[in-house]
Structure formats: C-alpha cells, structure tokens
Amino acid sequence: MKLTYVGISIFVNLLFPACTTLPDHSNKTVPVEDRTVTESTYQEVISDSQVVAKAETTVEPHHPVIEREAVGYGKSVSEQSTSPVALAFLNDADKYASAGDSDRAVASLERGLDIEPKDPWLWNRLAAERLKQKMWIKAITLAKKSNAFAAGNNQLLKANWQIIAEARLALGDAAGARKAKKMARRFSREQT
C-alpha cells in the first residue's frame, strides 16, 4: 500500500510542475510552454514570466529569401518553399539579424526548430548565424544537419557546403575547406 502511495505521489509531483496558473489568477492550469503557433502571431518567451517580444507575422505565399552576405556567395541562396511556421521564424530571424541582434535571431531559429525540427532552411540559417558569431564547429555541425534534410535541393546543399568550407578555413583546416568547396561546386553544376 505504501508503495502505491509513493508511486502516486511521484506521479503527481511530476505532473503539476509542468503546469502553471493563468495570469488572471483564475487558478486554471495550463502547460508552461504552449508549442502551438498560429500562422499569424506568436510570442517569444525567454523565461517563464517575461515575454520579450511579440511578433506579428502574416504568412504570405512567397518563399523565404535567405541572406548570405556573411559567407560571400550572393544576396540570396534560393527562394524555396517551407512551412508557414518555419517561414515566420525565418522572417523574424532575418529582422533581428539585420538589426544587429544575432542572439535574438538565434533564439528565434532555435524556437522554430523546436516546432519544425526537419526544416532544412532553419538549420541552414542557424548555421549561417553561428558562422557570423565565429562558432566554427557549431556552424559545420548545423550545416551538415541541414544537408541531412535538404535532399534534392541543390541550392541549399551548395549553401551548406559553402558554410562548411568557410568554417573549416577559419579553423585552419585547408584540406577540409578544399573538399567542402569541391562539394559546393558539384551542387552548383547540378543546378543547371
């Protein structure tokens, strides 16, 4: 009997910390993190009680344009389709990055990846941000992750290999940079 009581008490203790009360003090419990994102709005939350930014986004039928001036291969990699949720996070990340707030751009991309973990554009954009932050190993890892989900998208594969090449060069790995540049050229030829 005591074992059952202990089991129930552990279950209850694990269940209730995952809930919180609503701010209007109505004592209704809701999940701490609501992972649903509407196509029109979402809130970026840094801590449980502090809302840092409220972003209003409208999902448009256009495709994302990923800026890549930092890696030296043009203004945009491609205009490829992606989910509306990922597009909203990509647009927010671009807005933050253009305002010089790389940390917020990264936070937006990471939040997007929590919701859309298989979106290659989110991984690519995060790799580019890490490259700008001179986090070479992370940039390589994230670009490879993007490659894993980018099958058939030669423009995105090329962009990822260019990120890898630049990061390897920054790490002093000239041979690795040459191999990555060769892969980028391969995908560049396959585009045409």
C-alpha positions, 0 to 999 in steps of 0.5 A: 500500500505504501508503495502505491502511495509513493508511486502516486505521489511521484506521479503527481509531483511530476505532473503539476510542475509542468503546469502553471496558473493563468495570469488572471489568477483564475487558478486554471492550469495550463502547460508552461510552454504552449508549442502551438503557433498560429500562422499569424502571431506568436510570442517569444518567451525567454523565461517563464514570466517575461515575454520579450517580444511579440511578433506579428507575422502574416504568412504570405505565399512567397518563399523565404529569401535567405541572406548570405552576405556573411559567407560571400556567395550572393544576396540570396541562396534560393527562394524555396518553399517551407512551412508557414511556421518555419517561414515566420521564424525565418522572417523574424530571424532575418529582422533581428539579424539585420538589426544587429541582434544575432542572439535574438535571431538565434533564439528565434531559429532555435524556437522554430526548430523546436516546432519544425525540427526537419526544416532544412532552411532553419538549420541552414540559417542557424548555421549561417548565424553561428558562422557570423558569431565565429562558432566554427564547429557549431556552424559545420555541425548545423550545416551538415544537419541541414544537408541531412534534410535538404535532399534534392535541393541543390541550392541549399546543399551548395549553401551548406557546403559553402558554410562548411568550407568557410568554417573549416578555413577559419579553423585552419583546416585547408584540406577540409575547406578544399573538399567542402568547396569541391562539394559546393561546386558539384551542387552548383553544376547540378543546378543547371 
